[in-house]
Amino acid sequence: MTVTLKDFYADWCGPCKTQDPILEDLEEEWADVEFEKINVDEEQDVANEYQVRSLPTLIIENDDGIVERFVGVTQADDIDDALQQASA
């Protein structure tokens, strides 16, 4: 099963900078998950497709579709739980 974590962010977003190290640590633990950073200023069409209205927004998808959506800074444990669910 393919699992992807989409990280919607902007360079000017303070909370996004807080989210970054959390995601970097998780990316090391979850080698089989694709981590995708999407700059909403550069990829507005993708942000619109996923109906992103606030930053940061994290969307976890697998082959069945969206498993979880987090808005705002999200702690590693919550993301980890969602990745486990998506990988099951």
Secondary structure, DSSP 4 states (H G I P E B T S, - for coil): --EEEEEEE-TT-HHHHHHHHHHHHHHHH-TTEEEEEEETTT-HHHHHHTT--SSSEEEEEETTEEEEEEES---HHHHHHHHHHHH-
